[in-house]
Amino acid sequence: PPLTEERRKELVKMVANICEEYKIGIRNIRRDSNDMLKSLKKDGDISEDDAFRAQDQVQKITDDFIAKIDEIYKEKEKEILEF
């Protein structure tokens, strides 16, 4: 049977929750990476400039992947709500 509007909205909420979990996972990876960079800087293994550049690169990668998740969510939402 075709999906009801109510069921479609429930599915969209489920997809939104899954996307948010993935975003949290990505942010946790970013936090761990930044902690590792701070530790390397503190130990003197890398310079302050290198640590700053690496943190900037980690942030750009994080932003890219979060944007991809948002894009996928919007496409899936449109697909689910389409009659």
N, C-alpha and C positions, 0 to 999 in steps of 0.2 A: 504494500500500500504506500501511497505517497506520504511524505512527511508532512505533519501539521506545522503550522507557523510556530506554535509553542515548542514543539520538539526541535525545530530548526534553531530557535533562540537558545535552547539548552545546549545544543551542539556547538554553537558559536561561543558560549560561555566556557565550555570544556576546552575548546581550542585556545581560547584566550588564557586559560589557566596553564595549559601546557606550554604555551609560548612564554609566559611569565616565569615558569620554572626554568626554562632554557636560558632566559635572560639572567636569572639569578646565578645559574651555573657559570655563565660567561663572566659575570662580575666577580664571582668567587675566584675564578682563574686569574683575572686581572689583579685582584688583591694579593693572591699568592705570588704572582710574578713580581709585583711591586715590592712585596716584603723581601723576596729573594734579592732583588736589585739593591735594596737598602742595606741588606746584610753584606752583600759583596762590596758595596761602597764603604761600609763601616770597617770591614776587614782590610780594605786597601787593595782589593783585587781589581777594582775598576775605578776610574776617575769620576769625579762629580759630574763632569760634562757628559761622559759616556752613560752614566746612570740616568741623567736627565733625558738624554736622547732616547735611551731604551724605554723609559717610562712613557715618553711621548709616543713612541712607536706602539707600545702595548695599548695605549689609549686609542690610537687610530684603528688598530685591529679590532679592539672591543667595539668601537662605534660602528665599524663596517659590519660586524656580525650581528649586532643588535638591529641595525637597519635592515639587514637581510631577513631577520626573523619578523620584523614589523611588516615587511613587504609580503612575505609568505602568508602571514596572518590575514592581511587585507584581501589577498587573492582567495584564500580559503573561506573567509567570511562571505565574500561576494558569491562564491560557488555554492555555499550552503544555503544562503538566503534566496538564491535565484529559484524562481518557480518554473 
